[in-house]
Amino acid sequence: MLDTKLRMLFLVTLLSAFALHASQAFNIGGPPVKSAVFLSPPFFLQPGSVANKFYFDVPFPKGHIGLKSFDAEVVDENGVPVPLHETYLHHWVVERYYGKKEPEIKGDSKSQELELSKVILVRNSGICDHTLGQYFGLGSETRKTATWIPDPYAIEVGNPKDTPNGFEERWLLNVHAIDTRGVEDRRGCTECNCKLYNVTKDEYGKSISDSYIGGLYCCYDQTHCLLKEGFRGKTRKLFLKYTVRWIDWDVTIEPVKIYIFDVTDTGKSHDGVDGSSCKVEYEVKDCSLENKANGECIDSKSARLVIPSGGDIVYGVAHQHTGGVGSALYGQDGRVLCTSIPTYGEGKEAGNEADYIIGMSTCYPKPGTVKVADGETLTLVSNYSSSQMHTGVMGLFYILVADQKAGSKITLSLYSPATWGFDPSKIMRICFLSGFGVLFVILGLSFCRKNNREGYQSLVIT
């Protein structure tokens, strides 16, 4: 009996030593990951209505930190996820800015043209001059698209050295959602078909061209999509629930730059000179009857884009709308940098809605294996099915680039989001270690019993 107790004491000691060593080895060599869940201010939707809200100074982690992920979804007032076939999440984006320390308007603001003396937008490193400046952003694919940034990388924010005097860092959240309960044409409403919204002018009062069939100009805040005759439904109080994960900044972290490329960017500004012409959205025309008969209805759009500053690509993902079949980013020599493919849902529950894109595949290259050079010309290709017309589609590609190879800073990570598909937490690590502990105990007990059966005597003290 005492022999068994001694053996168990040995196993417990061994397990404790292993757990301590493992917890240190698997701590990603740096500060622990922190996490917080927030809710946007509420927005209200009736059947067929649209909310396109801009919330300034939303709750966000403070301090000099490294962002590791940003995940979001639409929920109702009870915290229940809302499926896309009821409320279509066209997009959400989160942008960084500096605001004066004096009190400013919070919550939703219709004015996007705030005085520059009060607000300084802090854009990403992308080449679109006047749009796509966000740090994170997704659409219908938000629930099943990984946003985790692998170790030892992170997006650096909150550095006091970068903050202008008299200002402080803040965050802006834009949520664009369309209530499709009871609508006449659900796909037409989510693609912002102008006829279904019965609009001829944009939100600023400017006339919309007859050649513009559908897109963002027609589904702005407080517009309504055509409902089936006689349909009635309750007004819903909704929120964007977002989860931010971050680490305190230290010297072990490799900062990354954010680039968002747009397949509509021709490299020429609207006045014809060199520059950015990111239109963000475009139209996919219906293919010919002959191509339909041959099953060749694919619309392929491409753009050649110059990345200002190169490095190692550590993450990549595309953004497409319904009808998208995949997107790819190529280097100047034709090598594949990243391919991102959509997943379509097959059911009715939130996160698996049939006929909607519910996720985009992501790229997590091994550090140092996928490089781009300073000033390299990249080619972005966005493919859509053209078996039917699609309006207001997008072909964006988001990549994170580290300035230098991580080298000796790379440490062993217990968490592998690229393959496991869920987020890091202390609980997960403890469960992993506990699993090893249980295994040790089981093996130990088996060993003790086996030895007792084979004639080993217990140590007896009299």
N, C-alpha and C positions, 0 to 999 in steps of 0.2 A: 504493500500500500504506500509506504513512504517512498519506495523506489519510483512509483508512478507519479507521486507528487513532485519529486525532485526533477523527473523528466519533464513534467508539465511546467515547472518553474523555469527550467532551461529553455523550453519552447517559447514561453511568454517573454523571457529576456531576449531571446533571439528575434522574436517577432517585433518587440519594441525597438530593438536596434535597427532591424530592417526598415520598419515604418519611419523612423527618424531619418535614416539615410535616404530612403525613397522620397520622403516629403521634401528633403533638401534637393535631391537630384531632379525631381519632377516639378520644381517650383519655377521652371522656365528661367531660372537664373536671374530673376529680377523681382520687381514688386508684384504683389498679388493683384489679380484681376478684380475690380470692383464693378458692381452692377446696380442700376437703379431703373425703376419703371415709372413713367410719367404719363399723364393724360393731357391732350391738347384741350384748349377751351372747347365747349360744346358747339356743334353746328347742327342745324335742324333741317330735315328733308321731308318733303311731301312726295307722294308718287309722281315721278316724272321731273322733279325739280333738281337743280344743280347747285352745289356749294363749291365755290373756289375761293378759299379763305387764306389770308396772310396774317399769321400770328407773330407779333414781334415780342421779343424778350420772353421766350418760352422757358420753362424750367429745364435746366441743363447742368451737368457737373461743372464745378468751378475749379480754378487753379491751373497750374502748369501740368498738363496731363497728356497722355497718349491715347487717342481713341482706338478701340479695338473692334467695335461693331455697333451697328445701329439697326434695330429691327422694329417693324411697325405693322399694325393692322387696325382696321376699323372695328370698333365694338359699340354695343348699345349701352344704355344707362345702367344696365345690370352687369356690364362687363362681358357680355356674351358676344363672341365673334360673329360678324354679319357676313353672310355669303355674298359673292360677287353678283349673283343673279338678282339680288335685291338692292344692294348698294355697290355699284361698280366703282372701284378705286382707280380713277384715271391715272393719278400720280400723287405722290408726296415727295417733297424735297426739303432738306434742311440746309440753311445757309448761315454763314458766320458773318458778323459785322461788329464794328465798334460804335457804341452809342455814348453820347455825353452823359456824365454822371448825374447831371440834373434830371429831374423827373421827366419821363417821356410817355407817350401813349403806349399802353399795353394792350394785348389781345388783338382782335381783328381790326385791320385798318384798310380802308378802301384805297387810300393813297399809296401807290408804290413809288411815287416820286418824292420821297422825303428830302428835306433840305440837306445838301451835302455837308453843311456846317454841323449838322447834328448826327448824321449817320455816315459811316465809312464802310462800304461793303468789302469784305475780305474774300476774294474769289479764289477758286482753285487754280492750278497751273495750266488749265486747258487753253486751247487756242480760239475758242468762241468768244468774241470780244464783249458782246452785250447780253449773252444768255448762257445757260448751262454752267453757272458759277457755283453750284451746290457742292457740298462735301459728301452727302449721301442722298440717294433718291431712287425710288422704285415705283411700280404701279401694281397691276393685278397680281404680279408674280411675287409680291412682297413676303408672303408667308413661307414660301419654300425656296427662297434664294439666299444662299449663305452670304453674309456681309463680314464675317470674321476676318480680321487681318492677322496673318500668321506671325509667330515669333521669329526673329526678334524685332519685328516692324510695328509701327503705329503711326497714326496721323498726329503730329504735334500741334497742340493748340494751347492757348492760355499763357504763353511765355510773356511775362511782364515786360521784358526788354522790347517786345514788338508792339506793345500797346501805346498809342499816342497819349501824351499828357492830357489829363482832363477827360479821358474816355475810359470805357471798360468793355470787355468782350461780352457780346450777347449773341443770341441765336434766333433766327427767323425760320418759321415753319409754314410751308405752303401745302394745303390739302385741297385736292380737286376730286370731288366725288359726285356721282350721278345716281339718283334713285330710279331704278328701272322697274319697280313694282307696277304692274298693270299697263305698261307702255305698249303701243301699237307695234313697234319694231325694236326689240331689245338691242340687236347688233347695230342698227342704224343710230340708236340713241348713244351707245357707247362710242361709236365712231363719229359722233357729233355732226350728223347729217343736217345741213342747214334747213332743208325743207321741213324736217320733223320738228325743228325748234322754232320755225316760223320767224326767223330773223333775217333782216336785210342790212343791218348795221352792226358793227362790233360794239364792244362795251364802252368805247370812247366816242361813239356816235359817227364813226367813219363808215361810209357805204362799203358793203362787201361785194366784190366782183362776182358777176354771174358765173364766171368760170371756176369759182371756188365752191366746190360741192360740199365739203365738210371739213371740220377741224376745230381747233381751239377758238377761232374767231366766232364760232356759232354756239358754243356751249359754255359761256362764261357765267359768272355768279348770278343766281336768281333767274336764270332762263328756265324754260320748261319744255320737256320733250312730249310729243303727242301721246295722249293716253287713249286706251280703248274706251269707246263710248259707254258712259255710265259707271266707269270704275271709280270707286272711292276707297281711300285708305287713310290711316292715321298718320299724323306728323310724328317723325321719329327724332329723338334726341341722341346724337351720336358723338363719338370721340375718336381721335386717332390715339391709340395706345402705343407708346414707343418705349423700347428698352435700350438703354445705352450701357455699354461696357467699356471700361477704361482702366488705365494704370497710371500711377504717379510717374512723372517723367524722371528718368535718370540716364546715366551715360551708357548703360547697356542697350538702350533702345536705338534702333535705326529708323530715322524719320523717312517717310515716303511722300512723294508728290502725287497729286491727283490729276489725271488727265481724262477728260470726257470728249470723245470724238463724235462728230455728227456726219452721217452719210450724205446729208444735203449740203455740206460745206464744199463750195467750189473753189475756195481760195481767193475769191474775188468779192470785194464788198459791193454794196448796192450801186455805188457810183462807178463801178468798173475797175477800181484800182486794187492792187494787191491787199489782201486782208481777209477778214472772216466774213462768211455769208451763211452762218448757221441758221437755217429756217426751222429747224427742230422737227417739223412734220412734213409729210408728203403724201401723195396719192398713188395707189396701186390700181391700174386700170384692168378691167375685165379682159381676159385673154380671148383669142379668136375661137370660133367654133371648131376650126381645124385642129388647133392646139389642144382644145378640150378633148376632142376625139382621140388624140394621140397621147393624152395624159401628160402634156408638156406645159402645164400652166404654172410657171415659176417666174416671178418678177425679181430680177437681180439688179440691185443698184449698188454702185461703188463710188468711192471718192479717194483721191490721193491727198494725204495730209502730212504736214511736216511737224515732227515733235521737236520742240525747242531744245530740251535737255534730256539726255538719255540716262541709261543705268540698267538695273536689273528689274524686270517685271516680276512682281511677287503676287499679283492678284489681277484677275480680269473677269468681266462679265458684260453681256450685251443687254440692251433693253429693246423689246419689240412689243407690238400690240397683237391682238387676235388676227390670225392669218400668217403670222411670222413662222418661218420654218428653220431659222438659224442665221447666225452671223459669225464672221471671222475677221481677224486682224492679221495682216501679213507684213513682214519686213520688206525692205527695199529690194532684197534679192529673192523674194518670193517665199521665204520660209514662213511657216505658220507660227504666229506668236500666241494666239489664243483663239479657240473656237467655242462659241456659246450657243447651246441648243435649248429651245423651249420645251417645257412639259405641259401638256394639256390635261385638265381634270376629267374625271369620268363619272362623277356623282353629283350630289346636291349639297353636301355638307361644306361648311367653310373650310377652304384649303384644298378642296377636291372638286371644284365646280366644273361640270361638263362644258366643253367648248370654250373655256377660258384658259389663258396662259396662267398657270399657277406657280411656275418656277422657271428659272433660267440656270443652266449649268454654269459653273464657275471654273476658273483656271487657278491652280496653286502650283506654279512651277517650283522645282527644287531651286533654292537660292543659287544664283550665279549661272543658271543654265539657259535662261531666256533674256537676252540683252538687246537693247536698242542704243544706237549711237546718237550723239548730239547732232541735231539737224537732219536725222534720217527721214526719208520719205516713206510713210506707211500707207498701206492700202486697206481700206475698210470696205467690206462687202456685206450687204444686208439682203437676205432672201425672204420673199413672201409668196404665199400661194396666190395666184391670180385667177383661180377658178371662179371667183366673183370679185367685184370691185370693193376696195377698202379705202376709206378716207381717214385723214388725220393720223396715219401710221407714223411710227418713229423707228429710226435705225441708229441708236446710240451705242457707244462702246466705252466702258469705264475701266481704266487700268490704274494700278498703283505702281510707282516706279521708285526704287531706292537709288540714291545717288551713288552708292558704292556697295561692293560686295560685303556681306556681313562678316565674313571671315571668322576670326576667333570669337566673335560675339554670339555665334549661333550656339544655342544650348538645347539640350534634350527636352522635348515637350511631350507631356502626357496626353495632350489634347490634339487631335488631328481633325479639324473641322472639314477639310476637303473630302474626307472619306467617311467620317462618322455622322456628319450632318446634324450635330447639335452643339450647344454652347458650353464653354468651360465654366466650372464652378468648383468650389471647394468640396461640395458634397460628392461630386463625381470622382474627384481624386481620392477622397476618403473611402468611397465605395470600392474603388479599384484596389487600394491598398488593403482594405478589409478583406477583399476577395482572396488576396495572397495570404492574409493572416489566417483565414478560415482553412485555406488549403494546407498551410503549415500545421495547424492544429489537428486536422483530420489525418494527415500523414503521420503526425506524431503519435496520436492515439492508436492508429493502426499498428505503428511500429512497436509501441509499448505492449499492446495486446499480443502481437505476434511473438515478441520476445518472451512474455510470460508463458504463452502456450508451449514454447520450445524449451522450457525448463530453466529460464533465468530466474534467480531468486531475488525477492525484495530485500532491501537493506533493512535489517531490524536492529534497533538500539534498545538494549535492556538495562 
